[in-house]
Amino acid sequence: LTDSLICGERYMETFPNWTPDGKTLYFCRGNAYKEKMPLDSIRYDLCRIGFDPESGKFGTPECVYRASEQGKSVSFPRVSPDGKYLLFTIADYGTFPIWHRETDLYILNLSTETIHECSAANSDRSDTYHSWSSNSHWFVFASKRGDGQYGKPYFAYIDKEGKIYKPFVLPQQDPAHYFHTFKSYNIPELSKSPLPFDAVDIKEIYLNSPAEPFK
């Protein structure tokens, strides 16, 4: 189901994310693309809309943060499992922030409606693709700090007062692991249970499964 309020030709909507109670949908919205529009002029604001699970009806959309008015663009809103915070990224334009050196993490306090930069976690390179832990006191994100080319998974702690502490990179058995591997850790996700597949399964699918033809 959908609604003309969040589905039409006037805007482009993306990155939907529900609050834990299922009564509010956060998403990013930008003006619809027009022919010959410069890509670096496309910017998204942070929006939300109420939802009634019983009737399946949406409320009225509301702009929470007009990043476009500041020459910025919002991506990847993620609400913490306890419903207290919303973590998102800010870049100069577009919706693919991992390729933007200036991308930083920002956090919205859903009780006070205040927004501030996660300065303790951010660096001078791309910081994005974040995911919350189940207890809402940790988040992992992909950062290109260091060499500026390859994303590495960093973990940051957030206390009960909302203070964010300096992040650390995922430890490896070989301390030099990140210096001699040509792999990028993108979109890290935290899980409470083991995954039913591993890297070997993914490789098997990639090498042996027939590709579906374009139509």
C-alpha positions as a printed NumPy array, in Angstrom:
array([[  0.   ,   0.   ,   0.   ],
       [  1.023,   3.603,  -0.428],
       [ -0.487,   7.069,  -0.546],
       [ -0.431,   9.947,  -3.018],
       [  1.145,  12.04 ,  -0.237],
       [  4.352,  10.003,  -0.536],
       [  4.018,   8.716,  -4.083],
       [  3.735,  11.126,  -6.975],
       [  5.535,  13.095,  -9.664],
       [  6.387,  16.209,  -7.622],
       [  8.998,  14.603,  -5.366],
       [ 11.394,  11.68 ,  -5.211],
       [ 11.104,   9.678,  -1.97 ],
       [ 13.705,   7.17 ,  -0.775],
       [ 15.306,   5.434,   2.24 ],
       [ 12.125,   4.629,   4.25 ],
       [ 12.655,   3.618,   7.885],
       [  9.99 ,   2.826,  10.48 ],
       [  9.992,   3.702,  14.16 ],
       [  9.88 ,   0.591,  16.385],
       [  6.171,   1.047,  17.136],
       [  5.338,   1.125,  13.417],
       [  3.431,   4.411,  13.736],
       [  5.874,   6.77 ,  12.028],
       [  7.738,   6.409,   8.77 ],
       [ 10.895,   8.464,   8.244],
       [ 12.175,   8.961,   4.722],
       [ 14.175,  11.291,   2.472],
       [ 12.484,  13.517,  -0.081],
       [ 13.835,  15.675,  -2.895],
       [ 12.354,  17.556,  -5.821],
       [ 11.621,  15.335,  -8.815],
       [ 14.361,  15.046, -11.39 ],
       [ 13.945,  17.141, -14.516],
       [ 15.696,  16.66 , -17.842],
       [ 19.221,  18.126, -17.924],
       [ 19.12 ,  18.857, -14.19 ],
       [ 22.726,  18.823, -12.839],
       [ 23.203,  15.823, -10.546],
       [ 25.041,  17.967,  -7.997],
       [ 21.871,  20.043,  -7.576],
       [ 19.767,  17.106,  -6.329],
       [ 19.312,  17.313,  -2.556],
       [ 17.075,  15.444,  -0.123],
       [ 15.403,  16.594,   3.1  ],
       [ 14.534,  14.432,   6.111],
       [ 10.781,  13.871,   6.358],
       [  8.297,  11.742,   8.255],
       [  4.666,  10.743,   8.065],
       [  2.329,   9.202,  10.622],
       [  0.722,   5.823,  10.035],
       [ -2.229,   4.   ,  11.59 ],
       [ -1.444,   0.242,  11.505],
       [ -5.07 ,  -0.708,  12.117],
       [ -6.608,   1.271,   9.274],
       [ -3.547,   1.308,   7.012],
       [ -3.945,   5.079,   6.607],
       [ -1.129,   7.619,   6.428],
       [ -1.228,  11.014,   8.056],
       [  0.259,  14.286,   6.826],
       [  3.903,  14.393,   5.71 ],
       [  6.195,  16.678,   7.689],
       [  9.678,  17.967,   6.892],
       [ 11.906,  17.407,   9.923],
       [ 15.15 ,  18.818,   8.567],
       [ 15.432,  20.993,   5.441],
       [ 18.989,  20.104,   4.539],
       [ 18.473,  21.399,   0.999],
       [ 18.18 ,  24.972,   2.288],
       [ 21.722,  24.62 ,   3.625],
       [ 23.063,  23.143,   0.395],
       [ 23.121,  19.62 ,   1.879],
       [ 21.431,  16.268,   1.291],
       [ 20.168,  13.63 ,   3.764],
       [ 20.556,   9.864,   3.333],
       [ 19.99 ,   6.645,   5.32 ],
       [ 17.759,   7.651,   8.271],
       [ 17.905,   4.826,  10.832],
       [ 15.82 ,   4.919,  14.031],
       [ 17.367,   3.307,  17.111],
       [ 15.517,   0.201,  18.414],
       [ 14.563,   2.055,  21.612],
       [ 12.964,   4.816,  19.549],
       [ 15.048,   7.602,  21.108],
       [ 17.333,   8.611,  18.274],
       [ 17.557,   8.77 ,  14.509],
       [ 20.962,   8.516,  12.881],
       [ 21.472,   9.818,   9.338],
       [ 24.145,  11.11 ,   6.978],
       [ 24.72 ,  14.516,   5.431],
       [ 26.505,  15.067,   2.119],
       [ 26.691,  17.948,  -0.338],
       [ 24.225,  16.354,  -2.761],
       [ 22.659,  13.111,  -3.986],
       [ 21.993,   9.77 ,  -2.292],
       [ 25.275,   7.89 ,  -2.639],
       [ 27.289,   9.425,   0.217],
       [ 30.   ,   6.771,   0.401],
       [ 31.599,   8.473,  -2.614],
       [ 31.441,  11.883,  -0.956],
       [ 34.483,  12.726,   1.135],
       [ 32.493,  15.324,   3.095],
       [ 29.831,  12.859,   4.296],
       [ 29.273,  12.951,   8.072],
       [ 26.938,  11.334,  10.588],
       [ 24.248,  13.401,  12.339],
       [ 21.821,  12.397,  15.057],
       [ 18.271,  13.527,  15.808],
       [ 16.97 ,  13.305,  19.379],
       [ 13.352,  12.251,  18.832],
       [ 12.281,  13.575,  22.242],
       [ 13.742,  17.066,  21.983],
       [ 13.702,  17.305,  18.158],
       [ 17.285,  18.594,  18.262],
       [ 19.887,  17.678,  15.643],
       [ 23.638,  17.751,  16.049],
       [ 26.697,  16.412,  14.301],
       [ 28.281,  13.218,  15.646],
       [ 31.617,  15.023,  15.903],
       [ 33.191,  12.341,  18.112],
       [ 32.547,   9.695,  15.447],
       [ 33.129,  11.678,  12.251],
       [ 36.379,  12.091,  10.348],
       [ 37.645,  14.05 ,   7.36 ],
       [ 36.505,  11.229,   5.054],
       [ 33.214,   9.524,   4.256],
       [ 31.339,   8.213,   7.343],
       [ 28.065,   6.485,   6.468],
       [ 26.153,   3.167,   6.101],
       [ 25.356,   2.961,   9.82 ],
       [ 23.484,   0.284,  11.762],
       [ 22.246,   0.179,  15.387],
       [ 22.803,  -2.555,  17.955],
       [ 19.691,  -4.123,  19.51 ],
       [ 20.234,  -2.277,  22.823],
       [ 20.652,   1.098,  21.047],
       [ 23.99 ,   1.798,  22.77 ],
       [ 26.245,   0.921,  19.843],
       [ 26.267,   1.636,  16.154],
       [ 28.566,   0.436,  13.401],
       [ 29.316,   2.425,  10.266],
       [ 31.573,   2.347,   7.219],
       [ 34.361,   4.917,   7.295],
       [ 37.005,   5.741,   4.697],
       [ 39.245,   7.462,   7.23 ],
       [ 42.85 ,   6.525,   6.732],
       [ 43.443,   5.89 ,   3.05 ],
       [ 40.258,   7.536,   1.76 ],
       [ 39.584,   4.617,  -0.597],
       [ 38.373,   1.575,   1.323],
       [ 35.558,   1.516,   3.866],
       [ 36.272,  -0.068,   7.236],
       [ 33.721,  -0.994,   9.949],
       [ 33.962,   1.322,  12.962],
       [ 32.022,   0.937,  16.21 ],
       [ 30.896,   3.856,  18.392],
       [ 29.234,   3.831,  21.812],
       [ 26.359,   6.118,  22.817],
       [ 25.451,   6.435,  26.504],
       [ 22.081,   7.049,  28.195],
       [ 22.482,  10.805,  27.867],
       [ 23.125,  10.561,  24.145],
       [ 26.85 ,  11.249,  24.319],
       [ 28.787,   9.544,  21.524],
       [ 32.305,   8.278,  22.169],
       [ 35.317,   7.9  ,  19.906],
       [ 34.881,   4.914,  17.554],
       [ 37.272,   2.025,  17.009],
       [ 37.811,  -0.13 ,  13.942],
       [ 36.744,  -3.793,  13.966],
       [ 39.745,  -5.683,  15.405],
       [ 41.451,  -8.241,  13.186],
       [ 43.706, -11.175,  14.101],
       [ 46.402,  -9.607,  11.922],
       [ 46.933,  -5.965,  12.989],
       [ 48.098,  -5.132,   9.449],
       [ 44.97 ,  -6.634,   7.848],
       [ 43.539,  -3.316,   6.644],
       [ 46.85 ,  -2.234,   5.11 ],
       [ 47.204,  -5.108,   2.637],
       [ 43.634,  -6.016,   1.702],
       [ 41.883,  -4.494,  -1.296],
       [ 38.388,  -4.922,   0.081],
       [ 35.841,  -2.405,   1.278],
       [ 33.407,  -3.029,   4.135],
       [ 30.16 ,  -1.401,   3.028],
       [ 26.731,  -1.433,   4.673],
       [ 27.694,  -3.28 ,   7.884],
       [ 24.676,  -4.643,   9.759],
       [ 24.518,  -5.767,  13.383],
       [ 22.56 ,  -8.931,  14.153],
       [ 21.523, -10.753,  17.335],
       [ 21.71 , -14.193,  15.723],
       [ 24.054, -16.006,  13.316],
       [ 23.398, -15.553,   9.618],
       [ 22.197, -18.637,   7.67 ],
       [ 24.906, -18.078,   5.024],
       [ 28.544, -17.035,   4.768],
       [ 31.039, -15.662,   2.229],
       [ 31.439, -19.103,   0.62 ],
       [ 27.698, -19.26 ,  -0.109],
       [ 27.753, -15.798,  -1.662],
       [ 30.724, -16.718,  -3.843],
       [ 28.947, -19.89 ,  -4.994],
       [ 25.868, -17.906,  -6.031],
       [ 27.975, -15.268,  -7.772],
       [ 29.979, -17.791,  -9.8  ],
       [ 27.394, -20.443, -10.587],
       [ 23.926, -18.895, -10.608],
       [ 22.688, -17.809, -14.041],
       [ 22.11 , -14.081, -14.41 ],
       [ 18.551, -13.   , -15.133],
       [ 18.265, -11.261, -18.513],
       [ 17.229,  -7.645, -18.764],
       [ 13.77 ,  -7.105, -20.235]])
